[in-house]
Amino acid sequence: MKLVIAEKPSVGAAIAAALGVTGKKDGYIENNGYIISWCVGHLVGLAEAAAYGEQYKKWDYDSLPILPQDWKYTIAADKGKQFKILKGLMHRADVTEVINACDAGREGELIFRFVYETANCKKPMRRLWISSMETEAIRQGFESLKDGRDYAPLFASALCRAKADWIIGINATRLFSCLYSKTLNVGRVQTPTLKMLVDRDVSITNFKKEKYYVVCLDLPGAEAASAKIRAATEAAELKAACEASAAVCLSITKEKKTVAPPKLFDLTSLQREANRIYGYTAKQTLDLAQSLYEKKLLTYPRTDSSFLTDDMEATAAGIAALLLNKLPFMQGANYTANIARVLDSKKVSDHHAIIPTMELAKSDLAALPESERNILTLAGVRLLTATAEPHIFEAVTAVFSCADREFTAKGKTVLCGGWKELEARYRASLKKKPDSDDEENALVLDVPPFTEGQRFEKPAARVTEHETTPPKPHNEASLLSAMEHAGSEETDEDAERRGLGTPATRAAVIEKLIKGGFIERKGKQLLPTKDGINLVCVLPDSLTSPSLTAEWENTLTQIAKGKSDPAVFMCGIEDMARELVKTYPFLSDKDKARFQSEKTVIGKCPRCGCDVFEGKKNYYCSSKECSFAMWKNGRFFEERKTAFTPKIAAELLKSGKAKVKKLYSQKTGKTYDGTVLLADTGGKYVNYRVSVQRDKELE
């Protein structure tokens, strides 16, 4: 028997279907010489710090740095049953070899090896390495299985990455959380990502708008504009001078320009485009693409390549032809396939670009959920536009002289619509038209056939007023792009990962920053919070710069190739953790208070006149000598099934009474409107009573 271990149940089911394995059991499928099972994602991981001793259960500065020598592993709390099943299968007497069918890449290797080693399996390993879940791709993969030992350096690289992130993440998080008495999550990827948002926010805040003016000449069939003018008086004087002069055509320039088709989608570019067109978050797009992959309609989504392998020409051509028929808005489109421009095996590492599969032929697009259909359509349109003809146009620039100043009119003539014609069809089919990011689309005016020396006496002129604009806040699309390219100039060309995070993890990084309260979503915008800005301010540059990731990735790439020593890399990581703790031994009281939340003043204390603050469980007097407190879960309001809101508390403190609707009566079982009176006698607990409105149910 051969035991095949996939990363997820859905992938296991697809492999079983391709191999004709149909005997369903609890946690696996078995017959025909194969047992197919799965890991359910990260089944085994590095243990938390508390596993290394009692002293690490509490977050304490004196216990840092935490540097495990004998690493411990833990099985995910909700996945113990599946691990037990896998371990049992690995040790079954009739299982002769184990096939690693987890995702083909560094993390997939880690997921499998953690399970294999934690289960103490010693049986021979083989490796399935595929990029598509189509039946034929799976069968071909099984016909050319690799020796699992060949991937030992890849696993070493993955293990180093996991341990390094653990050491820096846990030590930095505990260090700064202890120093500032607030949970501050620090990570090699998420912290530089936060820094990019903070830097953009600072640029916007510090930006000073400046007015400028443009003088426009109204010429026959065209408008010619001046350069920017800072002073309104100067612009007005130029307008008057132009209207009393003649505009003379100095030159006509015609330039043929070619706009190459876009590249195929990798995950990041798919997420960016889906955000721009549909407003989907990066996580939503990844989840939708993963669902389509598991339905065999889309190739593997967690890819950083925008090319197909050289042997995929016929497949891609077949899918493109299928898309022309499947997508209603492409009916009758002028399309000539040039598949060769998207083929380059050298630029495909683990997985090729994201494209639809031939399974599309059997599927009904209308039956898919709208969000999935949008992503599949987007990927299909990109395959067509990426393999279409270039867009060719003639750019025309006419320069005029008037009142001793130059004015420019621009326009273009499309010579070959090419891929933009296909893109226009797609955009026309959208319910909501996205903002265009194509500057060439602005050149839509046809410039009349002016001739050099041509004169226009006393042309009409006008002044338009403008303002310089600050940088735009990051949205998900622009942040993903910034993450993708961060530190790339410092990263070796052959590194497995470039930029911050991986295509598969960037969405999770953004969500984690939001959940931690360091950034917030406002519409499509991503903005840093006060805590996010403060965190970036207190961390060292080594943790907020993408340089650390670039440095790690360069070394991890060499480890994966067997050209660098994992032990040397890990020694460097431990030294970094020691240095970090040594550098931040104490803080001033002012610095310690940086992350303290601002207390909301509800009103004045009726006993001593000091401010009353809102706490989690009560409204309390700010004076330590005063015992005044109104408890939110007090018996009075709980019996009347009424939330003791800040509004009610504020009214009670201001006037000693508050009108409250729908108070519950235990006697009658009905609700009524009444006025709650503050009846404080100065004791440990504050008392209240109700003054009932006459026309309401009496309590």
C-alpha positions in Angstrom: 0.0 0.0 0.0 1.1 3.6 -0.8 0.0 6.3 1.7 -0.6 9.6 0.0 -0.8 12.6 2.3 -2.4 15.8 0.9 -2.7 19.2 2.5 -6.5 19.4 2.6 -9.4 17.0 2.4 -10.6 18.6 -0.9 -7.2 18.0 -2.5 -7.2 14.5 -1.1 -10.6 13.8 -2.7 -9.4 15.2 -6.1 -6.3 12.9 -6.0 -8.4 9.9 -5.0 -10.8 10.6 -7.9 -7.9 10.9 -10.4 -6.4 7.6 -9.2 -9.8 5.8 -9.0 -9.6 5.4 -5.2 -13.2 5.2 -3.9 -13.3 3.4 -0.5 -14.2 6.1 2.0 -13.1 5.6 5.6 -12.9 7.9 8.6 -10.3 10.4 7.7 -9.0 8.7 4.6 -9.9 6.9 1.3 -8.6 3.5 0.5 -8.4 0.8 -2.3 -6.5 0.0 -5.5 -3.2 0.0 -3.7 -3.5 3.5 -2.4 -4.5 5.1 0.9 -5.3 8.8 0.5 -5.4 11.0 3.6 -4.8 14.7 4.5 -3.3 17.1 7.0 -6.1 19.7 7.4 -3.6 22.5 6.8 -1.0 23.2 9.5 -1.7 20.0 11.6 1.6 20.2 13.6 3.5 23.4 14.5 6.2 24.7 16.8 5.0 24.7 20.4 4.3 27.9 22.3 6.9 29.4 24.7 5.1 27.9 27.7 6.0 24.4 26.6 9.7 25.2 27.5 9.2 25.8 31.2 7.0 27.3 33.9 9.0 30.5 33.8 7.6 31.2 30.3 3.9 30.9 31.0 3.8 34.6 32.2 5.1 37.4 30.0 8.0 38.7 31.9 11.0 40.8 30.8 13.4 38.9 33.0 12.7 35.6 31.2 13.8 37.0 27.8 15.3 36.1 25.4 13.6 32.7 24.9 15.9 30.5 22.8 14.8 26.9 22.5 17.6 24.4 21.9 15.6 21.2 21.8 12.5 22.4 19.8 9.1 21.0 20.8 6.1 20.5 18.5 2.4 20.6 19.1 -0.6 19.2 17.4 -3.3 21.8 16.7 -6.0 21.5 19.4 -8.9 20.9 17.0 -6.9 18.5 14.8 -5.8 15.7 17.2 -8.1 13.1 15.7 -6.7 13.6 12.1 -3.1 13.4 13.4 -3.9 10.1 15.2 -5.4 8.7 12.0 -2.3 9.8 9.9 0.1 8.3 12.5 -1.8 5.1 12.5 -1.7 4.9 8.7 2.0 5.6 8.6 2.7 2.8 11.0 0.4 0.3 9.3 2.3 -2.9 8.4 1.1 -3.0 4.8 2.1 0.7 4.1 5.4 0.5 2.2 6.0 4.1 1.3 4.6 7.6 2.0 3.9 10.1 -0.8 4.0 13.8 0.1 1.2 15.4 -1.9 1.1 18.6 0.1 1.4 21.9 -1.9 4.5 22.0 -4.0 6.6 24.7 -2.2 8.4 25.6 1.0 5.4 25.7 3.3 3.9 22.5 1.8 7.1 20.7 2.5 7.0 22.0 6.1 3.4 20.9 6.7 4.2 17.3 5.6 7.6 17.0 7.3 6.2 18.2 10.7 3.6 15.4 10.6 6.0 12.8 9.2 8.6 13.5 11.9 6.2 14.0 14.8 4.7 10.6 14.0 8.2 9.2 14.0 7.7 7.7 10.5 10.8 6.0 9.0 9.2 4.7 5.8 10.5 5.8 2.3 9.2 9.2 1.1 8.3 10.3 -2.4 7.2 13.7 -3.6 4.3 14.7 -5.8 4.9 18.1 -7.4 2.0 19.6 -9.4 0.4 23.0 -10.1 -3.1 22.0 -11.2 -5.8 19.8 -9.7 -7.0 18.6 -13.1 -7.2 14.9 -13.4 -4.6 14.6 -16.1 -2.1 16.8 -14.2 -2.5 14.6 -11.1 -2.0 11.4 -13.1 1.1 12.8 -14.8 2.5 13.8 -11.4 2.1 10.3 -10.1 3.9 9.0 -13.1 6.9 11.1 -12.3 7.2 11.1 -8.5 10.4 12.4 -7.0 12.6 11.0 -4.2 11.5 12.7 -1.0 15.2 13.0 0.1 15.8 15.4 -2.8 13.7 17.9 -0.9 15.7 17.8 2.4 17.3 21.2 1.7 13.9 22.7 0.9 12.6 21.4 4.3 15.7 22.8 6.0 15.0 26.2 4.5 11.3 26.0 5.6 12.3 24.9 9.1 14.8 27.8 9.5 12.1 30.2 8.4 9.6 28.9 10.9 12.1 28.9 13.8 13.4 32.3 13.0 10.0 33.8 12.8 9.2 32.1 16.1 12.3 33.5 17.9 12.0 37.0 16.6 8.2 37.2 16.8 7.9 35.8 20.3 10.8 37.7 21.9 10.0 41.0 20.2 6.3 40.7 21.0 6.9 39.8 24.7 9.7 42.4 25.1 7.7 45.4 23.8 4.4 44.2 25.4 6.1 44.0 28.8 7.8 47.3 28.4 4.5 49.1 27.4 2.0 47.0 29.4 0.0 46.3 26.3 -0.1 43.4 23.9 2.0 44.6 20.9 2.3 42.0 18.2 5.6 42.3 16.4 6.5 40.3 13.3 9.1 40.2 10.5 6.4 40.8 7.9 3.5 42.6 9.6 5.7 45.3 11.3 7.3 46.6 8.0 3.8 46.4 6.4 2.5 48.6 9.2 5.4 51.0 8.7 4.5 51.5 5.1 0.9 52.5 6.1 2.3 54.8 8.8 4.8 56.4 6.4 1.9 57.1 3.9 -0.2 58.6 6.7 2.6 60.9 7.7 3.1 62.0 4.0 -0.6 62.8 3.8 -0.7 64.6 7.2 2.4 66.7 6.3 1.2 67.5 2.8 0.5 71.2 2.1 -1.9 71.9 -0.7 -0.8 74.5 -3.2 -3.0 76.3 -5.8 -1.9 76.6 -9.3 -3.5 77.8 -12.5 -3.5 76.8 -16.2 -4.4 79.0 -19.1 -6.2 77.1 -21.9 -6.6 78.3 -25.5 -9.7 77.3 -27.3 -8.5 76.4 -30.8 -10.6 74.8 -33.6 -11.2 71.2 -32.5 -8.6 71.2 -29.8 -7.6 72.8 -26.5 -4.0 73.8 -25.8 -2.8 74.2 -22.2 0.0 76.2 -20.7 2.4 74.9 -18.1 1.4 75.4 -14.4 1.3 79.0 -13.1 1.6 79.7 -9.4 0.1 83.2 -9.2 -3.5 83.9 -10.1 -2.6 87.5 -11.3 0.0 86.1 -13.6 -2.5 83.6 -15.1 -5.1 86.4 -15.6 -2.5 88.6 -17.3 -1.5 85.8 -19.6 -5.1 85.1 -20.5 -5.7 88.8 -21.5 -2.4 88.9 -23.5 -3.4 85.7 -25.4 -6.8 87.0 -26.3 -5.1 90.1 -27.8 -2.4 88.1 -29.7 -2.2 85.2 -32.2 -1.5 81.5 -31.5 1.1 80.1 -33.9 1.7 76.4 -34.4 5.4 75.7 -33.7 5.5 72.0 -34.2 3.5 68.8 -34.8 4.9 65.6 -33.4 3.5 62.2 -34.2 4.8 59.1 -32.4 3.7 55.5 -32.9 3.4 53.8 -29.5 2.9 50.2 -28.5 1.4 49.1 -25.2 2.3 45.4 -24.5 -0.4 43.1 -23.1 -0.4 42.6 -19.3 1.1 39.6 -17.7 -0.9 36.6 -16.4 -2.0 36.7 -12.8 0.0 35.6 -9.9 -1.9 35.7 -6.6 -0.9 39.2 -5.6 -1.8 40.8 -9.0 -5.1 38.9 -8.9 -5.8 40.2 -5.4 -5.0 43.8 -6.5 -7.2 43.7 -9.6 -10.1 42.0 -7.7 -9.8 44.8 -5.1 -9.8 47.5 -7.7 -12.7 46.2 -9.8 -14.9 44.4 -7.2 -13.7 45.8 -3.9 -12.8 42.3 -2.6 -10.2 42.2 0.2 -7.1 40.2 -0.3 -8.4 37.4 2.0 -11.7 37.2 0.2 -10.0 36.9 -3.2 -7.7 34.1 -1.9 -10.6 32.3 -0.4 -12.6 32.5 -3.6 -9.6 31.4 -5.7 -9.0 28.5 -3.4 -12.6 27.4 -3.7 -12.4 27.5 -7.5 -9.2 25.5 -7.3 -10.8 22.9 -5.3 -13.7 22.8 -7.8 -10.9 22.2 -10.5 -11.9 25.4 -12.3 -8.8 27.4 -11.5 -5.1 26.4 -11.2 -3.3 26.6 -7.9 -3.8 30.2 -6.6 -0.8 30.5 -4.1 1.7 31.3 -6.8 4.2 34.1 -7.3 4.7 33.4 -11.1 3.1 35.2 -14.0 4.2 32.7 -16.6 3.2 29.3 -17.8 5.7 26.5 -18.5 6.9 25.9 -22.0 4.9 22.6 -22.3 1.5 24.3 -21.7 1.1 26.0 -25.1 -1.5 23.7 -26.4 -3.4 23.6 -23.1 -3.5 27.4 -22.8 -4.6 27.8 -26.5 -7.4 25.4 -25.8 -8.6 27.2 -22.7 -8.4 30.6 -24.5 -10.6 29.2 -27.3 -13.0 27.9 -24.7 -13.2 31.3 -23.0 -14.2 33.1 -26.2 -17.3 30.9 -26.3 -18.0 30.8 -22.6 -17.8 34.6 -21.9 -20.8 36.3 -23.5 -19.1 39.7 -23.9 -16.3 38.1 -25.9 -18.6 36.9 -28.7 -17.3 38.2 -32.0 -14.2 39.7 -30.5 -11.2 40.3 -32.7 -8.6 37.9 -31.1 -5.5 36.2 -32.4 -3.8 34.1 -29.8 -0.1 34.6 -29.1 0.4 32.0 -26.4 4.2 32.1 -26.7 4.5 35.4 -24.9 3.3 34.0 -21.6 5.5 30.8 -21.7 8.8 30.7 -19.8 9.6 27.7 -17.7 12.6 29.5 -16.2 10.3 32.0 -14.5 8.1 29.3 -12.9 9.3 28.1 -9.5 6.8 26.1 -7.6 3.6 26.9 -9.6 2.7 28.6 -12.9 0.4 31.6 -13.3 -3.3 31.5 -12.4 -5.5 30.5 -15.3 -8.9 28.8 -15.7 -8.8 25.0 -16.5 -10.4 22.9 -19.2 -12.9 21.8 -16.6 -14.6 25.1 -17.6 -16.0 23.3 -20.6 -18.3 21.1 -18.4 -19.3 23.8 -16.0 -22.2 26.3 -16.0 -20.8 29.7 -15.0 -24.3 30.9 -14.1 -24.5 28.2 -11.4 -21.5 29.5 -9.6 -21.9 32.0 -6.7 -21.5 35.5 -8.2 -18.2 36.2 -6.3 -16.6 33.0 -7.6 -17.8 33.7 -11.1 -16.3 37.2 -10.9 -12.8 35.8 -10.0 -13.0 33.1 -12.6 -14.1 35.6 -15.3 -11.3 38.0 -14.2 -8.7 35.2 -14.6 -10.2 34.2 -17.9 -10.1 37.7 -19.3 -6.5 38.1 -18.2 -5.5 34.9 -20.1 -7.2 36.4 -23.2 -5.7 39.9 -22.9 -2.2 38.6 -22.0 -2.1 36.5 -25.2 -3.8 39.1 -27.5 -2.1 41.5 -29.9 -0.4 44.7 -28.5 -2.4 47.9 -28.4 -0.9 50.4 -30.9 -1.8 54.0 -31.3 -0.3 57.2 -32.7 0.3 60.0 -30.1 0.0 63.5 -31.5 1.5 66.5 -29.8 0.9 70.0 -31.1 2.9 72.9 -29.6 1.7 76.6 -30.0 3.2 79.9 -29.1 1.0 82.7 -27.9 2.0 85.9 -26.0 5.6 84.5 -25.7 4.4 81.3 -23.9 4.1 77.7 -25.1 0.8 75.8 -25.1 0.4 72.1 -25.8 -2.5 70.1 -27.3 -2.4 66.3 -27.1 -4.4 63.5 -28.7 -4.1 60.0 -30.1 -5.4 57.9 -32.9 -5.8 54.1 -32.2 -4.2 52.1 -35.0 -4.8 48.6 -33.5 -7.1 48.0 -30.5 -5.4 44.8 -29.6 -5.8 43.6 -26.0 -7.4 46.8 -24.9 -10.3 46.1 -27.1 -10.9 42.8 -25.2 -10.5 44.6 -21.9 -13.0 47.2 -22.9 -15.6 44.5 -23.7 -15.1 43.1 -20.2 -15.3 46.4 -18.5 -18.5 47.3 -20.4 -20.1 44.1 -18.9 -19.4 45.2 -15.3 -22.3 46.6 -13.2 -20.0 49.1 -11.5 -17.2 50.6 -13.6 -13.9 50.7 -11.8 -11.5 53.6 -11.8 -9.0 53.3 -14.6 -5.3 53.2 -13.7 -4.3 53.6 -17.4 -2.9 57.0 -18.1 -3.0 56.4 -21.8 -6.8 56.3 -21.6 -6.7 60.0 -20.9 -5.4 60.7 -24.4 -8.7 60.4 -26.1 -8.9 63.6 -28.1 -8.2 63.5 -31.9 -6.0 66.5 -32.6 -7.0 68.1 -35.9 -4.5 68.2 -38.7 -2.7 71.4 -37.7 0.3 72.6 -39.8 3.4 74.3 -38.6 3.2 78.1 -38.9 -0.6 78.0 -38.8 -2.0 81.1 -37.1 -5.1 81.7 -35.0 -5.8 85.3 -34.3 -7.1 86.4 -30.9 -8.0 82.9 -29.6 -10.5 82.6 -26.8 -8.8 81.8 -23.5 -9.8 80.8 -20.0 -8.1 80.2 -16.7 -8.6 77.0 -14.7 -7.8 76.7 -11.0 -6.3 73.5 -9.5 -4.7 72.2 -6.3 -1.8 69.9 -5.8 -3.0 66.6 -4.3 -1.6 64.7 -1.4 -0.7 61.0 -1.8 -3.7 58.7 -1.6 -4.2 56.5 1.5 -3.2 52.9 0.8 -6.0 50.6 -0.3 -5.7 46.8 -0.4 -4.5 46.9 -4.0 -1.8 49.5 -3.5 -0.6 47.9 -0.2 -0.3 44.5 -1.7 1.8 46.0 -4.5 4.0 47.8 -1.9 4.4 44.5 0.0 5.3 42.6 -3.1 8.1 45.0 -4.1 9.4 46.0 -0.6 13.1 45.2 -0.3 13.2 43.6 -3.7 16.2 45.6 -4.8 18.1 43.9 -1.8 16.8 40.4 -2.6 18.6 38.0 -4.9 16.9 37.4 -8.2 16.7 33.6 -7.6 15.2 33.9 -4.1 12.1 31.8 -3.6 10.3 34.7 -2.0 10.6 38.4 -2.7 9.0 41.3 -1.0 7.1 41.1 2.4 5.4 37.8 3.0 4.3 35.4 0.3 1.3 35.7 -2.1 -0.5 33.2 0.2 0.2 35.0 3.5 -0.1 38.7 2.6 -3.9 38.7 3.0 -3.6 37.1 6.5 -1.0 39.7 7.5 -3.4 42.6 6.7 -6.2 40.9 8.6 -4.0 40.3 11.6 -3.0 44.0 11.7 -6.7 44.9 11.6 -7.6 42.4 14.3 -4.8 43.7 16.5 -6.1 47.2 16.3 -3.1 48.6 14.5 -4.9 49.4 11.2 -8.5 49.9 10.3 -10.6 49.7 7.1 -12.5 52.8 6.0 -14.3 51.9 2.8 -11.5 50.7 0.6 -8.8 52.6 2.5 -6.4 51.0 5.0 -5.4 53.5 7.7 -3.0 53.1 10.7 -4.6 53.6 14.2 -3.0 55.6 17.0 -1.6 52.4 18.4 -0.2 51.4 15.0 1.6 54.8 14.6 2.9 54.5 18.2 4.2 50.9 17.6 6.2 52.0 14.5 7.6 54.9 16.5 9.0 52.7 19.4 10.4 49.8 17.3 14.0 49.7 16.0 14.6 50.1 12.3 15.7 46.5 12.0 12.1 45.4 12.8 10.3 48.0 10.7 12.4 47.7 7.5 11.9 45.1 4.8 15.7 44.7 4.7 15.4 41.9 7.4 13.1 39.9 5.1 15.4 40.4 2.1 18.4 39.3 4.1 16.6 36.2 5.4 15.2 35.2 2.0 18.6 35.5 0.4 20.0 33.0 3.0 17.0 30.7 2.9 17.3 30.4 -0.8 20.9 29.3 -0.4 19.9 26.8 2.3 17.2 25.4 -0.1 19.9 24.9 -2.7 22.2 23.2 -0.1 24.7 26.1 -0.4 24.3 27.6 3.1 24.5 26.1 6.6 21.1 26.2 8.5 23.0 26.2 11.9 24.9 29.4 11.0 21.7 31.1 10.0 20.0 30.1 13.3 23.0 31.3 15.4 22.6 34.7 13.7 18.9 34.8 14.6 19.6 34.0 18.3 22.2 36.7 18.4 19.7 39.2 17.0 17.1 38.2 19.8 19.8 38.6 22.5 20.8 42.0 21.2 17.2 43.2 21.0 16.5 42.4 24.7 19.8 44.0 25.7 19.1 47.2 23.9 15.7 47.9 25.6 16.2 47.4 29.4 13.9 50.1 30.7 11.6 53.0 29.7 10.7 56.4 31.3 7.3 56.8 32.8 6.3 59.0 29.9 7.2 56.3 27.4 5.5 53.6 29.4 2.2 55.5 29.1 2.4 55.8 25.3 -0.2 53.0 24.7 -2.5 53.7 27.6 -6.0 54.2 26.2 -7.5 57.7 26.8 -10.2 57.5 29.5 -13.6 58.8 28.6 -15.0 61.3 31.1 -18.7 60.6 31.7 -19.4 63.4 34.2 -18.6 64.8 37.6 -18.7 62.8 40.8 -21.7 63.8 43.0 -19.6 63.1 46.2 -16.3 64.8 45.5 -16.7 66.7 42.2 -13.8 64.8 40.5 -14.1 63.3 36.9 -16.0 60.1 36.6 -14.5 57.7 34.0 -16.0 54.8 32.1 -14.3 51.4 32.9 -15.0 48.0 31.5 -17.4 47.1 34.3 -18.4 50.4 35.9 -18.4 54.2 35.9 -15.9 55.2 38.6 -14.6 58.3 40.3 -11.0 59.2 39.3 -10.1 60.2 42.9 -8.4 57.3 44.7 -9.8 58.7 48.0 -13.4 58.4 46.7 -15.3 55.1 46.5 -18.1 56.3 44.2 -18.8 53.7 41.4 -21.9 52.8 39.4 -21.7 49.2 38.2 -22.9 48.3 34.7 -24.1 44.9 35.8 -25.8 46.1 39.0 -28.9 44.4 40.1 -31.2 47.5 39.5 -30.6 47.6 35.7 -30.3 43.8 35.3 -33.7 43.2 36.9 -35.2 45.7 34.5 -33.4 44.2 31.5 -31.9 47.5 30.6 -28.3 48.2 29.5 -26.7 50.8 31.8 -25.3 52.9 28.9 -22.8 55.8 29.1 -25.7 58.1 28.0 -27.8 57.1 31.0 -24.8 57.4 33.3 -24.0 60.9 32.0 -27.6 62.1 32.6 -27.6 60.7 36.1 -24.4 62.5 37.0 -25.5 65.7 35.3 -29.0 66.1 36.8 -29.6 63.1 39.1 -32.2 61.6 36.7 -32.4 60.0 33.3 -35.4 59.1 31.1 -35.2 55.4 30.1 -37.5 53.6 27.7 -38.7 50.0 27.9 -37.9 49.2 31.6 -39.1 45.7 32.4 -41.5 45.1 35.2 -41.1 41.8 37.1 -44.6 42.1 38.6 -46.5 42.6 35.3 -44.0 41.1 32.8 -44.5 44.2 30.7 -42.3 47.1 29.8 -42.8 50.8 30.5 -41.1 54.2 30.2 -39.8 55.8 33.3 -37.3 58.2 34.9 -34.4 56.6 36.8 -33.4 58.7 39.8 -29.9 58.6 41.3 -30.4 57.9 45.1 -26.9 57.9 46.4 -26.6 57.7 50.1 -22.8 57.8 50.2 -22.4 54.1 51.0 -20.4 51.4 49.2 -23.1 50.9 46.6 -25.1 53.5 44.7 -28.9 53.2 44.8 -31.5 54.1 42.2 -35.3 54.3 42.0 -37.9 54.8 39.3 -40.3 57.7 38.8 -43.0 56.3 36.5 -44.7 58.4 33.8 -48.5 58.5 34.6 -49.6 57.2 31.2 -47.4 54.1 31.3 -47.8 50.7 33.0 -47.1 51.0 36.8 -44.4 48.8 38.2 
